[in-house]
Each structure stands twice: as C-alpha cells, then as structure tokens.
Amino acid sequence: MPNFIVEFSESLIEQIDQDTLMDTVYQGAKSSEHFPPEVIKVRTQARSNYRLYTGQKDFLHVAGHILSGRTDEQKAEISQAVMAELKKLSLQSVFVSVEIVDIHRESFLDHTF
C-alpha cells in the first residue's frame, strides 16, 4: 500500500515514456519517507478523450491512494515530494496535478496470490 495512479493525456507519450513517469512518481513517493519503498505501487492510465480549458496541450494527474489516518500535513508532504520529482522532467505545455486520497482503512483488503 500505497497505490499511485498516473493518469495522463495519451499524446504526452510524445514527450516522455510511461516507465519514466512511473519511476519519477515512485521516486517522489519514496523520497517523502512516509512509506517503505517495497510497498509503493505505481500504475499508469493513458487517456485519449479529454478537454483542457487552460491552454495546455496535455495533462498529467497523480492520485496517491493511501490508508486513512495521516494528517493533512503528512499528505501535503507526500504531494510535494511527488511534485518536486515531476518538476524535474522537461515537459512542455502540460497541466500537472497531484492529490492524496484516503482509503477507508476498515474496509480495505489486499492479498498477494
């Protein structure tokens, strides 16, 4: 646990590959020092249908799903660590956002098969 979902415009692949995106988000989550590195999970979702009204060509949104219980300050630290890594990328005309989402601890289940 945590799960970081990287949602982005499909055309962003012209600027950066998915492995680099996942590695960058992983590094940000790791550098936040809120999770053991071996439990961080990252996946991507490319979107072909979207509209941006802000003038940018592409978007990149990271949603970090974490078990409930952390303070707002801790969540901000995680967001800031991920964003700091994303800012190191040489992206052009991209709207970038990061959010941290609580997972209801009492109803969450996971298992390795």
For each residue, the residues with C-beta under 8 A, 3 or more apart:
1: 35 39 41 66 67 103 108 110
2: 29 35 39 40 41 64 65 66 67
3: 41 42 43 64 65
4: 25 26 29 40 41 42 43 62 63 64 65 82
5: 42 43 44 45 62 63 65
6: 18 21 22 25 42 43 44 45 60 61 62
7: 44 45 47 59 60 61 62 63
8: 12 21 44 45 46 47 58 59 60 61
9: 12 46 47 50 57 58 59 60
10: 13 46 47 48
11: 14 57 58
12: 8 9 15 16 46 58 59 60 91 94
13: 10 16 17 18 46
14: 11
15: 12 58 90 91 92 94
16: 12 13 20 21 89 91
17: 13 20 21
18: 6 13 21 22 44 46
19: 22 23
20: 16 17 23 24 89
21: 6 8 16 17 18 24 25 44 60
22: 6 18 19 25 26 42 43 44
23: 19 20 26 27
24: 20 21 27 28 85 86 88 89
25: 4 6 21 22 28 29 42 62 82 85 86
26: 4 22 23 29 30 40 42
27: 23 24 30 31 85
28: 24 25 31 32 81 82 83 84 85 86
29: 2 4 25 26 32 34 35 40 42 64 78 81 82
30: 26 27 33 35 37 40
31: 27 28 81 84 85
32: 28 29 35 77 78 80 81 82
33: 30
34: 29 66 70 74 77 78
35: 1 2 29 30 32 39 40
36: 39 40
37: 30 40
38:
39: 1 2 35 36
40: 2 4 26 29 30 35 36 37
41: 1 2 3 4
42: 3 4 5 6 22 25 26 29
43: 3 4 5 6 22
44: 5 6 7 8 18 21 22
45: 5 6 7 8
46: 8 9 10 12 13 18
47: 7 8 9 10 50
48: 10
49:
50: 9 47 59
51:
52: 55 56 57 58 59 95
53:
54: 95
55: 52 93
56: 52 59 93 94 95
57: 9 11 52 92 93 94
58: 8 9 11 12 15 52 91 93 94 95
59: 7 8 9 12 50 52 56 94 95 96 97
60: 6 7 8 9 12 21 86 91 94 95 96 97
61: 6 7 8 96 97 98 99
62: 4 5 6 7 25 82 86 97 98 99
63: 4 5 7 98 99 100 101
64: 2 3 4 29 78 79 82 98 99 100 101
65: 2 3 4 5 101 103
66: 1 2 34 70 75 78 100 101 102 103
67: 1 2 102 103 105 108
68: 102 103 104 105
69: 105
70: 34 66 74 75 78 100 102
71: 74 75
72: 75 76
73: 76 77
74: 34 70 71 77 78
75: 66 70 71 72 78 79 100
76: 72 73 79 80 100
77: 32 34 73 74 80 81
78: 29 32 34 64 66 70 74 75 81 82 100
79: 64 75 76 82 83 98 99 100
80: 32 76 77 83 84
81: 28 29 31 32 77 78 84 85
82: 4 25 28 29 32 62 64 78 79 85 86 98
83: 28 79 80 86 87 96 98
84: 28 31 80 81 87 88
85: 24 25 27 28 31 81 82 88 89
86: 24 25 28 60 62 82 83 89 91 96 98
87: 83 84 96
88: 24 84 85
89: 16 20 24 85 86
90: 15
91: 12 15 16 58 60 86 94 96
92: 15 57
93: 55 56 57 58
94: 12 15 56 57 58 59 60 91
95: 52 54 56 58 59 60
96: 59 60 61 83 86 87 91
97: 59 60 61 62
98: 61 62 63 64 79 82 83 86
99: 61 62 63 64 79
100: 63 64 66 70 75 76 78 79
101: 63 64 65 66
102: 66 67 68 70
103: 1 65 66 67 68 108
104: 68 107 108
105: 67 68 69 108
106:
107: 104
108: 1 67 103 104 105
109:
110: 1
111:
112:
113:
